[in-house]
Amino acid sequence: MDRRTFLKSSGVALAGFGVGACATTPPRGALAVPRRAPINLAPVRASFDRVIRTTVGLRPHRDSGFVLRAEKLDAKTLIHNYGHAGAGMSLGWGCGVMVAEFAQDTGQRRVAVIGCGSPGLTTARQLQRRGFDVTIYAATVPPDTTSNMSLAGFTPTTALVNNDRRTPAWDAQFVRAAEMSYRQLQLMVSQNYGVYWIDSYNATDNPMPGQSGGGRGGRGGGGDAFDADLLPEHLRPNRNREVLGPGEHPFPTKYAVRTPALSIEPSIYLDALVRDFLMFGGKIVIRKFDTPRDLMSLAEPVVVNCTGLGSFTLFDDKELVPIKGQLTVMVPQPEVNYRAGGRTPSGGNASMNPRSDGIVVGNLQDRGNWSLEPDEEVRQRNVQAAIEFFSAMRPPAPGARLTRSAPPQTTPSVQSFFDAQS
């Protein structure tokens, strides 16, 4: 059998394999399709006495989106890579590739990276992969970076850019960064890196996309661009959405929408990146820079700025504005292996993300708030919403097997298994 015949016949076989997953309308008079067996999810024990900490992080937002460009600073080449808002963990690997391309154009081989959060570490690793000698200079390192405070996952549009400030050139940079980062994170799925797939449930009375009313957890900026505005279809998280109807799920709503989510555990992930960076010959120097002139004292001819909100003062970027986030963490529950959120019976918003370091509840998008102090009113609201939401869930029957999360089941095209040389 030649390759063309194999592809055609295999394509038919795979297409047939997926037919059983498609919902069809039975002919009139036919027997009704049996309802699917209900999913069983471990109960979340939400209560104030299980709270172990509350964390605050400031997302570095620019209405016109992140900055990724190269310029001259006297004899040095300065490459900017900052302002990723809530998408720094999602876009770091792709932006790092583009930084490395700028650096390759200089003909130099020594690079200084300023900042040790997700953008700085992923940039440093992409430079190392291309043979650069890299030193990271930072005032703080994990676990004391803004990236450590994030909910974390592949959410490349969170508080990222305002629709009316986008340009075609910026959009092209963004899509390229998102695609490269998504592929890299998929390849890192393991306990060593704290990257994993998890089922995410949105409990709702209206399962139509964009109509669930789940809320955004706080006071965000107006005009923000979202998934449908920015992402091609193959990168949108609701592409593999599955609507569960009454009786098929345990949540206190009529429907639940299940989607696979690529999640990241910040403390494991960032520590692993630091280890990789050092293992491949990198150096970390604790140092703070107050003005661009301070960078001239560095020995490296190429400097990459990954300072996030630090660029507000270091490079006088007054377009930068903080968007405050706040998370509350409860005692870990290893048996809880799903994300969930939605409206509470009283009309509030609940959200929950399980990690090995705790059950994370709540979120916040408070534009222009520079305070790193937890807001007690927000903490009370988030925990109370979790208590109300999860206490209304149906518990699994005694002895019932719990539903497990799994990667997406979308079958790739047969052609995707072959490259141009096969």
N, C-alpha and C positions, 0 to 999 in steps of 0.2 A: 504493500500500500504506500503510495507516495504521500508527501506531506500535505498537499492540497486536499487529497481525498480524505486523509486522516482528520484534518481540521473540519471539513464539512460534516463528516459522519459523527465526530466527537461533539461538534456544536449541537447537532440534533439530539444526541444523547443527553447532554447537559441541559438542553432546553426542556426535554421531557422530564428530567430529574426535578426541575423546579416547578412543574405544573401543579403538583399537589399542594403547594403553598399558596396558590392563587385563590381568592374568594370568588365564587361564581354564584349567580342567581339561579336557583333550581327551577325547572319547568313548572308551569301551573299544574297543580294536582300531585306533584312529587312530594315525597316525605320531606319534612323540614330537616335541615342540617342540625345535628346535635350541637348543643352549646359546648364550647371547649371546657376542659376541666379547669377549675379555678386555680390560680397560682397561690402558693403559700410562702409568705415572707415572715422572717423572724420579727417579733415585736421590738420596737424601740422603747427603751425604758427612759423616757424623758421626764426629768424633774429637776428642781433647783438644787436639791442636795447632791445631785450627780455632776454638777458643774465643777470643772477643775481649772479652767482659765478662760479669759476673754482676750483676744488679740486685735490689734488695730494696724492697718497698713494704709499708706497713701499712694494711690495709683497716679502715675505721671501722665496726665491727659493734655493733649493739644487738640484744639478744635479742627485743625488742618491735618491731624494725624502724626504718626511718628516721623522722625528725621533720619534719613539714611543717605548721606552724601559725603564726598571728599572735598577738602579745600586745603589751601596752603596756610601754614602758620610759620612765617619766616622760612627757615630752611627745612622745617618739618612738614610732613603731610599729616593733616588732622582729618580723621574720619569720624563722623557723627553717627551714632546708632542709639537713639533714646526717644522717649516719649511714647512708649507702647501701651500706656494706660493699663487696663486689666488683661492685656494680651501678651505681656512679656514672656510668660512661660510657654505660650502657644507659638509665638513667631520667632523665638530666639535662634533656632537652628537655621532657618531660611535666611534671616537677616545676617547671620554669621557668615554664610556662604558669600553674600554680596559684599560684605566688608572685606573678606579675603580676596575677592576679585579686585576691589579698589587697591588693596595692599600689593597685589601681584603687579599691578600697573606701575608701581613706583620703582621696581627693580631692587628694593631693599629686602632684607631678610630678618630684621629685628623689629619687634613691635611691642609697644606698651599699651595695655588695655586698662582703662580707668573704670573701675567698678567691678564688683564680685557677686552681683545678683545673677539671675538667669541670662539676661542679654550679655553680660560680661563673660560669664563662664562658657556659654555656647559659642560665642565669638572666638574666645581663646582656643577652644578645642577645634573649631573649623580652621583656624590659622595653623595650629599645630599639624593638622592632617595634611596641610599643603607645604609643610617643611619650614615654617617660620619658627624663630626663637622668640618665645613670648614671656613677658613678665606682666603680672596683674598688680596694679597699684590700687589700693582701696582703703577707705577709712574703716569699713566693717566687712566682715566675712560671715558666711553661714555659721551659726543659725541666726545671725543678727542683721540680715538684709531684708529689704521690703519684700523680695520674692518669697522669703520664708513665711510671710504673713498671708499669702494668697490661698484661696480655696483650691486652685490649680486643676488644670485639665486642658483639653484642647478646646478652648473657647476664644477663637482668634478675633472676634469682633467686640468683645466686652469694653464698653466705654471708650472705644478706639478713636472715632472720627465723626465729625458732623457731616451730614450729607451735602450741605451746601458749600463745604470747603474742599471737597474732593477734586482731584484733577486726573485726567487719563494716565499721566505718568505715575502718580502716586498709586492709583488703582492697580496698575501693572506690577509695581513693586510689591504691593500687598499680596496679590494673588500668588505671585511667585514665591514669596516668603511663606505663605500659608501652606502651599502644596509641598514644598520641600520640608517644612517642619513637621507636617502631618505624617509624611513617609518616615522621617527619622524617628519620631516618637513611637510609631508602630513597631519599628525594629528594636526599640529599647524595652519592650514589654517584658518585665521580669521582676522578681523580688529584689534583685540587686539594685535596680534603678528606681523602684517604686512607681513604675508605670504599668497600668493595667486597664483592661476593659471592665466596665460595670454597667448593669442595666439601670437606666434612669426612668423613673415613673413620674409623670405629671398627672395628678389627680384633678379632674375637671368635670363639669357638667356639659361642656361644649367641646368636642374633640377636634373641631376644625382648626387647622394651623393658624396661629396668630390670634385666635379668638378665645383662648382658655382663661384669660384673665388672671394668670398666675402672679402678676406683679413683678417688679424689678427690685424690690427690697429697699427702697430708699429714694432720695431726691437726686436724680441724675440730671445731666444737662439736656436741654431741649434739642431736637433735630438730630439725635444720634442715629448713625447708620447701624443696621442689624444684619443678621445672616443673609436674608433674602436680598438685601441691597448690595452686599459686597461679595458673597461667596458663589462660585460656580456650583451647579447642582451636586456634583460628586463630593463636595466638601461640607454640605449642609447636614447638621446633625439629625434633622428630622427626615432625611431621605429614607431611612430604614424604620420609620415609625410604625408601630403596631397599636391599634386601638382595641382595648379590652372593654367589653361591655358589662352591663349589670350582672353580678354573680360570678364574673370571671376574675375579679380582683378584690383585695381586702380594704380598699380605701373608702372614706366616707363621702364619695361622690358617685355620680352615675357612671362615668367613664374613667379610665386611666390610660394614658398614652405612654407606651414603653419604647424607648430608643436606646441603642447602645452608645455609651459614652467612653471616650478615652480619657482616663483620669491620671493624675500625678500626685504623689505624696511628697510635698515640698522638702521635708527634712531629709528623707532618704535620697531623693533625686539630687538635691543640691550638694549634699555631702559626697555622693558618688561622682558628680562632675568635678568636684575639687580633687578627689583622689585620682581620677583619670588625668586631670591636668598636671598634677605633680608627678605622676608616674611616667608621663611622657616628657619630663624634663622642664616643666614650667616652674616659675618662681612667683611667690606672692609676697609683696612688700606692703606693710601697713603704712599708709601715708595719706594725708589730706591736702588737696589743692584748693587755693582760695581764688586765684585769678589765672587766666590763660598764660600769663607770663611765667607762672610757676612751672608749667609744662616744659619750658625751654631748658630747664636744668636736667631733664631726663636724657639718658644716653641714646635711647632708641630713636631712630629717624622717623618712625611712623607711630602715631598716637591715635588710639581709638577711644572715643568718648562714649562710655556706657553708664553715665551717672544718673540717668533718670531725672528725678526732680532736682538733683544737684545742679543740673544745667540752668536752673532758674537763676542762680547766683553766679556759678562758675562761668557761664557763657551769656549771661544777661538775657535769657530767653523768657520774656515776660508773657509769652503765650501759654507757657506751662501753667497748669492749674491742678491742684490736688483733688482727687475724688476719694474721699475717706471710705474705707471699708472696715467692717467690724464683724468678727466671728466669735461665737461662744462654743467651747468644747466641753463635752461631757465624757464620763468614764467610757473607755472603749468597750465595744461589744463585737467580738470576732465573728459571731454568727450573723450579724447584719451585713449583708453583701449586696446592697442595692442603694441607689440614691432615690429620694422621693421629695416631692413638694407639691404645693397647691393651696387652694383656699381652705381655711378652717370653717367649721360649721357656723361660727359667728362672723365670718367675713374677713378674717385676717389672712396673712400669708405665712406659710410655713415652708421651710426647706431643711433638708438633712443630707449630709454627705459622710459616709463612714470611712475612717482611716484607722491604721493600726495605732495611732497616737490618740484617738478619741473620736467620738461622734460629734461632728461639726454641724451646728445649726445656725440659721440666720444668715443675713448678709446686709450690706448697706452700700448705697452710692450717694454720698453727700458731697456735692461739688463745692469747692472753694474752702473746705474745712481743713486747716493745717494741724489741728490738734491730734496728738497721738494718745490722748487719754480716752479710755473706754467711756462710752455714753451709757449710763445706767438705765435710762429710759429705754434705749434701743435693746440693751441686754434683756431687760424684763419682757419687752414685747416679743423678742425672738424666741426666748425660752418658753414663754406662755403659749405662743402659737404652736410650738412643737409639742408641748404637753397636750393641748386640745386636739391637734390633728392626729397624733399617734394613739391617743387613748380612744379615739373613735374608730380605729382600724379593727377589722375582724382578725382575731388571732387564729393561727393555724390549728387544725384539729389535732388532738393528741396523737402522736406517732406519725403524723403526716410528714412526708419528705419535703424539705424546703426547696423552693425554686432557686436554681443557681444562675448567676450571670454568665454570659458567654460572648465571645466576639461576634461581629455581624455575620449573618449567614448568607449574604449576597454572593451568588456564584460569579466569579470573574470570567471574562471571555476566555476561550481557549487560546486565542491569539496572544493574550497577555503573558502566556508562559514561554513565549519564544522572543528572542531579540532579533535584530536585523541580520545577524551572522549565523543564525541557527539553520 
